């Protein structure tokens, strides 16, 4: 019986157009970047454009390979990953706690939300001089700056999601005399989980952005340091190599986070976009 099901599934998949096969869908995301890269390669090769200030992708990947061969790229990547991981962890913890408190208790929201909303509008680079004065130029100031960037989207999304929970669901919990813990775990948590997952991904993206500003603060290693070093030494290939590394690492970590959180959202009967 199982062999019959397997054959049937195989025949159905073979009958689908190639663009609708599960193994083909993830390749669609490569069409745009690969097409642009090939177009620039051709333009430079045919002398239609100058590749001095904007190196070709082949030259960028050659630079990445050279950095990887010497071990320099690995050191920079590990340093940046460590800072992002620590900053993301602290930012998520603070954003989750304060966002939940602000969304659930109106008194706490009146006390802390105006101040946090004002702080949210301060540009990231404006924190750099103060953090250097307070924490020095070592790892503490870098991690805190990243945590600040991660904190605000999580706080804002979670508190807003709690305030946006359907009032009828809350009334049902009160009718059944749910305790505060039961109200949170059985009503508020499932209702806010999709928005919370999106806020985690948004916070992670801002963490990757803030790490560049963090590594301007006297860093001796990291992709942000590599980027600045390429700018100061006039090596555009190194600059683009560090940007490419940021893009690849950011996409991989976002995919890992989205994949890990998807299992908690299997109950959703969500909208399916048209193929």
N, C-alpha and C positions, 0 to 999 in steps of 0.2 A: 504493500500500500504506500509506504514511504517513497519507494522508487517511482511510483506512478506520479505522486505529488511533485517530486523533484523534476521529472521529465516535463510535466505540465508547466511548472514555473519557468523552466528553461525555455520552453517553446514560446510562452507568453512574452518573456523578456526579449527573445530573439525577434519577435514580431513587432516590438516597439520601434519607433524611429530612434536613431542613434542619439539624438538630443534629449530623449526622454528616458534613456537607460540610466539606472542609478550610478554606474561607474563612469558615465560621461559628464554628469552634471558638474562635478567639482572642477573639471577641466575648463569649463566655460569662463571661470574667473581669470584664467591665464590669457585669454584672447587679447584683451585690451593692453596689459603691460607688455606682453611679448610682441604684439603688433607695433606698439610705439617704439620699443627697443630696436626692432628690426628696421623700422623706417628711419630711425636716426643713424643706425649703422650704415644703411645704404646712402643716406644723404651725405655723410662725411666721406664715405668711400668714393663717391662720385664728385667730390669737391663742391657740392652744393652748399655746404655749411662748414664752418670752422669748428673742429672738435677740441680746440685748445682750452677754452673756458668751460665748455660743457662736454666732457669726455664721453666717448662711446661706451655703451654697456660692456663691451668686451674688455675695454681698458679698465673699467671699474672692477669687474670680476677678477681680472688679472691682479689688480692691486689687492683685492680681498684675499686672493690665493697666496700672494707674497706675504701679506701680514699673517695669515694663518700658518704658513710654513715656518716662520720665525717664532711662532708662539705669541706674538704681540697681540694678535686679534683675540685669542682666547683669554688673555689676561684682561683686556679691555671689556670684553663681553661679560666675563664673570663678575668684574667689579660693578658694572652697571646693573646686571641682574640682581646682585645682592642688595644694592641700594633700592631698586624698584620693589623687590620683595619685602624688605623691611618697611619701607614707606607705605606700601600698599596695605600691609598687615595692620600697622598702627592707624592708618587713615580709615580703614574699614571698621576697626573696632570702635574708634571714637565716633565716626559717622553713624554707625548702627545704633549705638547706645543713645546718643543725643537726639538722633532722628526719631527713634522710638519714643523716647521720653517727651519730646516736643509734640509729636503727633497724638500721643495718648492722653497727656495731661495738659489741659488748657492753661493752668497756672504756670507750668514750666515753659510752655510756648510763649506766653507773654513776657516771661523773664529773660529767656535766652535768645529767642528768635530775632528780635530787632538787632541785637549786637552781631549775631552771626551773619545776618543778611548784609549788614554794613561791611563786615570783614570780607565777605565773599566777593565784593566788587573791587578789592585791592589787587592790582596786577601782581603776578607771581614774582616778577623781577624786583618789585618794590620791597619784598621781604628780605632779599639777599643781604643788603647792608646791615639790617638789624640782626638777622640770624648770625652773621659773622661776628658782630659785637657780643651777642649773648652766648653763642655756643662755639665760637672759633671757626676755623676753616677746615676742620676735620670731619669725620663721618657723621657726627651727630647733627650738625646743621644741614647737611645734605639730605639725610633721612627725614628730618622734620619738615623740610621744604616739600619733599615729595608727598609726605603724609598730608600736608595742608592741601595740596592739589587734589588728592584722592578724597579727602574728607567731605568737601562741599557738595559734589553731586550726589553722594550717598545720603548725606543728611537731608538735602532738599527733596530728593525723590522719595525717601522713606517716610518723612514726615508728611509730605503731600499725599502719598499713597494711603496712609492711615486715615488722614482727614477725608479722603475720597471714597472710603469704604461705604457701600450701600447701607443707609441708615436702617433699612428693614432687617438686614442681617444682624445688626447690633441689637435691635429691639427683640428679635427672636432669642438671642443669647440672654438678654435681661429677663425675658419671660421665663426661660428655663433656669434662671438664677445662677448663671455662670459666675464663677469667681473671676478675679482679674486674670489669673493664670490661664483659666479655661477660655476666657474671652480672647486672649492673645493667641493661644495655640490652636484653637478650633475655628476662629472666625477671622481675626485680623491677620495672622500669619499667612494662611492660604490666599487671602484676598490681596495681600500686598506683595506676595512672592514674585510674580512676574515683573512688577515695576522695580523691585529690589535687585533682581538679576540684571536688568538693563542698567541700573545705577552702578552695579559692580563693574560691568564692562566699560561704562563711561568713566568711572573712577580710574580703572586700569589704564585707559587711554590717556587720561590727564597725567597719570603717574609717569608714563613714558615721556610726555611733553615736559613735565617739571624736572625730570632727571637731567635734561640738558642744562637748564638754568642752575641746577644744583651742582653740576660738574664744572660750571664756570668758577665756583668758589674754591680755587686753589687745589683742584684735583690733579693728581699725578698719573691717574689711569682711569679708564672708562671711555665709552664711545663719545661722550660729550667732549672729553679732553682730546680725543683723536680728531674730532671735528674742528676744534679750535686750533689744534696744532697744524692741521692741513691748511687752515685759513692763514695762519701767521707765517707759514713757510711757502705759501703760494703753490700748493699742490691740490688742484681741484679734484683730481681723481681720488685722493684720500678723503676729501670732504664728502663726495658722493658715495664713497665706499662706506663711510660711517652712517650716512643717511640711509643707505640700502640696508645696512645691518639693523638699524632702528626699525625700519619698515618690516623686515622679516621677523625679528624677535617680537615686535608688537603684534603682528598678525598671528604668530604661533601661540603666544600667551593668551590672546583674545579667544582663539579657537579652543584652546584647552579649557578656559573658563566657561565658555558657552557649552562645550560638550559635557563638562562636569555638572553644570546646572540643569541641563536639559532633562536629566533623569528625574528631577524633582518637579518637572512641569508636564509630565506625561498625561496628567489628568485633564489638561486644557483641551477644550474643543475649539481651537482657534481657527481663524481665517486662513485658508490656503490660497496663495496667489495663483492666478491663471498661468498655465504653462505657455 
